[in-house]
Amino acid sequence: METEVGATGRRMLRIAFHLYLPAKGVLSMSKSNPVSRRAFLQTTGAVAAATTLAAKSYGRVIGANERIRTGLIGGGKISHSHVAAFKALRRKNNFEPVMVADCWEKRARNCAKRLKLPESRVVTDYRKLIDDKDVDYVTIATPEHRHAPMIIEALDAGKPVYTEKPMTHTVPEALAVIKKQKETGLPVQVGVQGMSDDSYISAGKAIREGIVGRVVQAQIEYVRHYGKNGPWRLPGLKEDMAKPADLDWDAWLGDAPKVPWNPHHYFEWRNYAAYSGGICTDLFIHRISRIMKACDLLYPRRVVGMGGIWQWADGRDLPDNFEMICEYPRGMTVYVLGTMSNETRIDHLVRGNKGTLAFTPDGWVAKNNDGQLVAEHKKTGGERIDLHHINLLNHLRKGEPLNCPAELGLAGVVAVSMANESWRTGRMTAWDEENEKVVPADTLPFNPYPEKDVV
């Protein structure tokens, strides 16, 4: 039974988050309101701090140890990781999962059972979860085409959000989320869990201090080796599988094109552009975000995406092997490899004119051009969902900066969307800074020089 103090505290959480509303245009990169790349990227620590006043106000009302409650939207495969994290957090972080929603009732019930929640805390309409007075923040673990409307509706309801990556399916959706986040002042934590590994913040500081000189290139990968079924196929899935009676197919589709029930679309949605960006949005988003944080990157200037449906021509409409090169205004390129046919890795590196910084399982090491060690870092944290939720909880209680706020989520969506668009059209893409959209690169003036604020 909830105490009167606890109920009051949760009401004050809603109120406190509205005490700080960022000034309109504060995050704009347009010529009419210029903001440097570095100044903008620094907001990934501190826009997070854009809600610090609200978080501190919340803490004064109910105390840093007040229980915080979440509701989980989505009962698919990724939800299992959230459920495991919730169980651990429940024991030692004064945290409680209180509700589950999924448009397939069976999945929602299974999640609730693992969390030992009563049937009364299971719903098939996610909007009921968002509106529930006992839910302090909303966790979204659905296919990516459903992220944007759920995030925006949660923010409108006064609820902070933890959303799985990518933040949204498209660039316009990401811009809409940023707009709503600025209007409400509520935090959005994007589920790129690698950002809870402090190696990338530490590397960023070292790079800014000149440890490798002027940075000119970085490389990273996300490679796998799939068997005969290929990426994200479910062995044994039959095309004539009937739709479960308790699954709301129209709700699952949302704003995607209305098509008849298709088990491949439902269970293997990462293979179809109507619901996903495939390798780019499901895998590359994890890697490009690391380089962005380490090198203070925002939007690419130009991007090329290359690959194909080379091994598994099975009806998918997204590449089964892919790679991309991003050119950034600071004067560097980033290469990302994504073979799904071969898992031979390449080193994760940042190259400068005075040396190279290499990421390792333990952190990073930096060597000069003679191969001599000049610095190293042993990481704390890691790529873990529980740590990412703890970071959000600490933000709500104490104003700790978010590890992957909406601004970084937007930058990641822009990069991977540009790569996919390049692949689809066969053209190099560019970021139209003035109009905030992806365009063919040859429609903008060519600029081979770095921006002026690079140290």
N, C-alpha and C positions, 0 to 999 in steps of 0.2 A: 504494500500500500504506500503510495507516494505521500511524503510529508508536505505540509503547506509550504514550508520553506523551499523544498525541492521544486514544487510546481511554480512558485513565484520565480525561482531562479531561472527556470526554462523560459518563462515569459519574458524575463529581463534579458535573456540571451537574444531573443528576437529584437527587442528594443535596442539593445546596445549596439548591434551591428549596423543600425541605421544612424548612429551618431556621427559617423564619418562617411561622407560622400565625396569621392575624388572630383576635382574640378573638371568640367567638360573640356575635352580636347587635350588633357594632360598627357595622354599616351599617343597622341597623333604624331605621325611622321611626315605629314604633308608640308609643302613649302610654306604654307600660310602659318604653320605653327611648328617650326622645326625643332626636333629633339635629337640629340646625337645618339648614335648607336649605343655608345657606352652608357650614357645617361639613361637610356631606355632600358638596357639590359640590367642595369643596377636596380631597376625597380623589381626585378624578379626576386630580389631579396627584400626589398623594402615596400613594393606595392603590396606585396604580402604585408609589409608594414603599413600599407594604406589602411588596413583594418586593425592595426595595433591598438589604437585608441578604443575602438569598439571592444576588442578582446579584453583590454584592461578594465573597461567599465563593467564587462560581464564578470570578471574576476572579483571586483570590489563588491558586487551584489551578492554572489553566491559562494565565493571562495574558490581557490585553485583546486580544491579536491572534490568539488561537486561532480556527481556522476553525469557523464555525457552519453547520449543514446543515439544510435543510428538506425536507419531503416535501409534494407538492401533491396534494390531493384535489379532483378535478373537472377535466374537460378541455373544458368548453363555452366559450362566447364570452368570458366574463370571464377565463377562464384565460389567454387570449392576452396580456392586459395584465400578468398576473403573470409569464408566461414572458419577456416583454420586459424587465420589471424585474429578474428573476433574472439574465438575461444581462448586464445592466449591473452589477449588484451583484457578480456572480462575478468581474468584472475588477478591482474596486478596493475591495471591502469584506470580503475574506477570507471569502467566503460561497459555499456550494455547494448547489444543488438536487440531490438524490440519488435521488428516487423519485417516481413518478406513479401515482395510482390513479383509476380511473373505472369505473363499472358497464358502460359501453360500451367494450369493449376497443379498438376502432378509435380512439376519442378519446384514450384513455390512450397508445396507441402514437404517435399524431401529436404529442402534447405531448412525450413522451420524445424523439422524433426532433428536435424543434426545440431541445431542451435537450442534444442529443447524449448521451443516456443509453443504455446497453445495454438490450436487451430483458429482461434479468434484473431490471431495476429498474422493470418495469411490472407492476401487479397490478390485478385487477378488484374485489377485496375490500379496502375501505379499512382494515379492521382490521389487515390485514397491514402496511400502511404505518405505522399508529400504533404497532404493536409492534416495528417494525424498529429495531435497536440503533443504526443510523447516522443516524436521524432525530432531530435535536435539538429542532425545533419543527415543528408541523403547520400548513400553510396550507390553509384550507377555501374552495373556490370552487365551491360547488354551489348548486342551488336552495335557497331559504331554509327550506323545510320539513325539510331534512336537517341544518341547522346544529346544532341543540341536541344531538342524540345524539352527533354527531361531536365536538363541543367537550367534552362530558362524558366521553366515552370517552378522548379524548386527555389530559385532565387526570388521569383515573384512572390512565393509563399513565405519568404523570410528565412529560408534554410540554407546554410552553407552546403557545399557539395564536394564530395570525392568522386571523380569520374574516371573510369578506365580510359586508357589511351586508345586511339588518339582522342584529343579533346572533342573533336567533331569530325564528321565525314567530309565536309567541304570547307573551302575558305570563307564563303559568305556566311555559313553557319558559325564559324569561329569568330568572325567579326561581330556577329549578332550576340554571341556569348560575352565577348569583351565589353560590348556596349551595355549589356544588362548588368554585368559584374560592376562596371563603373557606376551605373545608376544606383545600385543597391549597396555597394560597398561591402558585399559579402564575399568571403573567401571561396575560391575554387581550387582544389588540389587535383592536378592531373596525374593519373596513375602511371607515370614513367618512373618506376620504382628505383631505377639506377641513380636517380637524383638524390636518393637518401644515402648514397655512398659519397663521403666527403672528398674523395679523390679529385673530383672535377672542380669543386670550389677551390681546393688547394692548388690544383694545377693552374687555374685561372689567375690566382694571386701571383704565382711564380712567373707565369708568362707575362703578366703586366709589369713585373719587376725586371723583365728582360733576360730571364734565365736561358732562353734559346735565341735571343735576338729578335729580329723582325720575323714574325710568323708568315710563312708563304704557302704551306700546304698541310693537310691532315688526311689520314686514311683510317678506315675502320670497317668492320664487316659484321654481318649476321648471316652465317652460312649453316646449312643443314644438309643431311643426306636422307631423302625419303625413298621408300621402297616403291614397289610397282604401282601402288595406288596414287602416289603423288601428294603434294602439299594439301593438308586440310581435307582429305577425303576420308570418309568413314567406311571402313571395310564392311562389306555385307549389306550396305544400305540399298534397299530395293526402290526402284522408281515408282512402283505401284503401291508403296506403303500408304495406307489411309491416314488422313489427318486425325490425330487424337481428338476425341469428342470434347475434351476439356481444354483445347488449345484455341485461342482467339487469333486466327490467322490475319485478319484485317488489322488487329491491334499490333501484331508483330511487324507487319509491313509499314505501318505508319504512313509517312509521306512518300515512300518508295512507290514505283509503278505498281498498279494493282494487277496482279497475276494470280492465276489459280494456284491452289495449294501445290507446293513442290517440295518434297522432302530434302532434295539436294540443296535448295536455297535455304531451307530452315537450318539443317544440321551442318551444312558446308558453306555458309554464307561468305566466308573469307575469299572464296573463289570468284565472287561476282561483284562487279563494279556498282551495282545498285545499292549494295549494302556495305562495301568495304573498298579499301585501296590495296588490299592484298599485302604483298611483301613490303611495300613502302609504308603503309599505315600501321600494319600489325607488328613489323619487325624493325624496319629502318628508323621508325620514330624513337625507339629505344636508343639507337646508336647516334643519330644526328643530334639529339638533345644533349648528349654527353659532350660532343665537340662544341656545340653552341655555348654551353656553360663554361667550358675550359677556355674558349677563345673569344668570349664576349661577342657572340654573333647574334644577329637578329634575322632579317629577311635576306635571302640570297639576291644577288643582282641578276644572275642567269643560271639556268639549270638544264642539264641534259639527262634524260632517262633512257636507258637502252636495255633490251632483253627480249624475251619472247615466250611463247607457249611452245617450247622446244622439245619437251619430253612427254608431257601429259596432255595431249589434245583430246580432252574428255568432255568438252562442253564449257569449260571455264572460259571467262573472258578477261582474265588478268594474267600477267606473266607468271611462269613457274620458275624462271631464273631472271635476275634483274640486277642492275647496277646504276648508280647515278653519280654525277659530278656536279657539285654546286660551287659557283663562284660568288664570293662575298665582297661587299664594298670595302672592307678593311684591307683588301689586297691579298686574298688567299683563296685556294680551292679546297674542297672537301670531297674525297672519294669514298663511296660506300659500296661494298661488294655484297651481293645477296644470292649466291648460287644455292639452289635447293637440291641440286643433283650431286654436289660435292661439298663436303664440310671441311676441306683443308683451309685453315685459317690464314689470315695475314695479320701482321702486327698492328696494334692500335697506336698510331704515332701522331705527333704534332711536330712538323719540321720548321725550323727557323734558320736564319742565315748564320747563326753562331752555334747551333747545336740541335739536338732532337730530344723531345720528351716522349717517353714510351710508357703507356699504361700497362700494368701487370695485374695479376690476380690479387696482389697484396697492396697495390697503390700505384705509384709511378716512380720512374727514375729518369733523370735528365743527364745527358752527356754532351760534352762539347764536340767540335768537329774532329778532334783527335781521339775521340772515344773515351775520354776521361770523365769519370763520374763527377758531376758538379752539385747535384742535389737529389734528394729522394724523399718520398712520403709513404708512410705506412698508414693505410686507410683505417678509418672507423666507420661504422655503419655498413651498408651493403645494399644490394638490389633485392629488397624484401618488402612485401606488402605490409607486414605488421609495422615496420619502421616508418613507412610512409603514412600510415594511419596515426602512429604516435606523433609524427611531426604535425599533422593537422590538429590533433588533440592539444598539443603544446601551443600551437598557434591560437586556438580558441581560449585556452586558459591563461596563457602568459604572453601572447603576442610574438612567439617565436616565428621568424620568417619561414614562409612556405618553401619547400624544396623544389616544387614544380608548379608554380602559380599559373594562372590563365595566360599571362603574357608569353611565357615560355611555351605553353601549349599551343598558342596561336602561331608562334614562329615555327614550331615543328610542323604543324599542319600545312603552312605555306610551302615549306621546302619539299615535303613529300608529295603534295598535290601538284607542284610544278613539275616534279619528275614524272609522275603518272601522266600528266597532260602532254609532256614532251613525247613520251612513248606512244600515246594514242594518236597524236597528230603528226609525228615524225619531224617536229620542229623544236628548236631550242626555245625555251620559255624565259620570260623575264618578269620581274615584279615591278608593276607600275605603281610607284610610291605615291604619286599624286592622287590616283583614283582607287588605290588599295585593291588591286586585282591582278590576276595572272594574264599576261598577254604574250603573243609571239615576240621573241627577242628582237627581230628585225624591224619592229614597229617603233622601237625606242632608240634614241641616240646611242651610239657606241661610246663606251667610256672605259679605257684600259687602265685608269689610274686609281689608286686607293683613295678613300676618303681622307679628309685632312686631320681628323682627331685621333688617328692611330699613333700610339707612342712607339 
